[in-house]
Every structure is written in structure tokens, then in C-alpha cells.
């Protein structure tokens, strides 16, 4: 039986991260369905999903053979690097340095590219299948990494997987019902939250791997989340202030 209180951070982190990746994959799958037909779009998606399940099973089982301290340190470093990459982009986008991702524009660009491709657009369409397979696989690899990294160290692989599957089902259900990209999803806010959570988990596991006695044990994770959130919001404020002063300053 799953301990909800102990598992909820892993479920939430996996759910939010998977939601972001699924929204990005859905945009391309919908474009394939609209232009090349729904059969190749769904075939490619199903093949990619099967591959991702196999990867989780293989790597998830293999991690149990690694000594716990080494696993905590390695996973912690990877999670921290992965989380900081997401957090950096989210901070720069929130500060106005990088443009926000536009799923509607990406959908339009993808459909235009698919229309220019030759070949059969119904039934067994290699181009449509390959396009949806590649999109789901590339975005799904990040989901697989997050599920394994968040869940393996604390014995929470099943809850993390549940979070990822719930996100995939939710995004796919909404997207297929609407038949259009989820352009209004606050993707940067989700990336902001995921970056903070992954960075916090990573820092915690690195400390655990090196034998650090965290105050309150697992309860230190919310404190790390608060610390990363505060630092990120301060960074956004500094970036916005610098940009504002730059725009207001007279040209040399």
C-alpha cells in the first residue's frame, strides 16, 4: 500500500514534470493527426509509449544493484543539474530574456512542415508514424529520467510512475477531446515549479549520499524548496529591474 504522505512529493514532481513534456509532445501528435491522419499519429505514439515502459522497467530494476550511498549521490547530482537547467530557462523567460514557448505557433509550424512531406497520408504512413514516435520518445525520455531519479532512491518508483501516467492521461485526454494544442497551459510556471522541486530533491539526495544529517529528515525538502523558490524569485526581480533600467537609460 502506498504511503500518501511520504509519496506525495514524488508524485507531484513527476506529475508536473510529465505534464510539461506531454504538452510539448501532444502538439506534434495533434499536428500529425490533423495532416497525416490519426492512425499513424496513434501508432507512432503507442510504439513510443511501449519503448518508454521498457526503459523504465530495465533501468528501474537495475538501480537496485547499486549501493545506496552511491545511488543517492549520482541521482542527486543528475537531478540538481536537470532541475537547474529547467529553472534557469524558467527564470530567464519570467524575466523577459527568453521568449515564452508558444504551442499554437509550434503547432502551425509543424502542420506546415508535414503538409510539404510527400507520401500516403492515411493508413500506414511512415512519415506520420516516425514524426509522432520521435516526438513522444524525445519528450518521454526526460519523463523516464525524472520518474526513475525521483522514485528510485526513496523506493518511490511506483508513486512516481503513477504521477507520470496521470499527467499523460490528463494531457492526452484533454488534447484529443479538444483536437488542438494546449496553448493556454501556463507552461513556464510549471517548468518553474518543476525546476525548483528537482533541484531541491537533487540537493537533498546529494547530502544524503555524503552522510549529511538533514534537520527533520525528509521534512528538510520543503525547506529546500522554499530556499530555491526565494532565490529564483529574487533572480527574476533582478533581471526585470536590469532590463527596465537598460530600456530607460539614454542611448550612448
Phi, psi and omega in degrees: 000139184278129174280105187298317182298319181283329186269342188302319178298320179293318179297315183295314180299316180294320181295313182293314180297317180293326179299316180299311182294323181292324177298317181293319178292321181300323180303317181285321179298319178295321178297318177297315180298320182289325186261313187262345182116152184283333180297307178297326179297316182284326177297313179299319179296317180295319179297318179294319180298320177298318178297318181294322177298319178297318179297317178298316182296317183291306185286327178297318179289323182293332182293336181292345181274350183269137177306141188301313183299316179295321180295316179299315181294312182297312180296321180298316179297315180296317179297318180296315179296317180295314180295319180293329176295315178295317183293321179300312180296319181296319179295315180295323177290318179295328179277353178090008180282319179248138180292145177293146179290133182247102182293327178296316178294320178296322178296315180298318179296318181292318179295322179296318179294321181292325180295332181279350180279137179281174172108175181294135183250013176220160178071225182276085183258104183303322182293314179296316179297313182296321182294312180291323179298314181297317182296312182292322180293313182297314179289325182290331178301320178295322178296316179301315180299314182295317180300313182292316183293317181288323188266332190290317187294317182267013183069032185243031182297320180294311177299320179296321178295320178299318178299318180293317180295323178295318178296315180298317180294319181295310182296315181296318180298313180294315182296315180289330177291317182275336183057038176204158182295151180276073186289338184267001177293129180288072189299319182292325177296321177295317179296324176301310182295316181295317178301318179294315182294316180294320178296322180292314177300317181300314179299318181297313183290327175299315178299317179298318181297327180267008175081020178290134177269096180288135177299121179081005179065234182298339180290351177287338182300313176302326177293320176295321177299316179297322179293314178295322179297315179298314180297322181291317179295323176296319179297318178298316179298318179296315180299315180295322180294317179298317179296320180294316179294324178295319181290328182277338184290143180291147180295142180290000000 
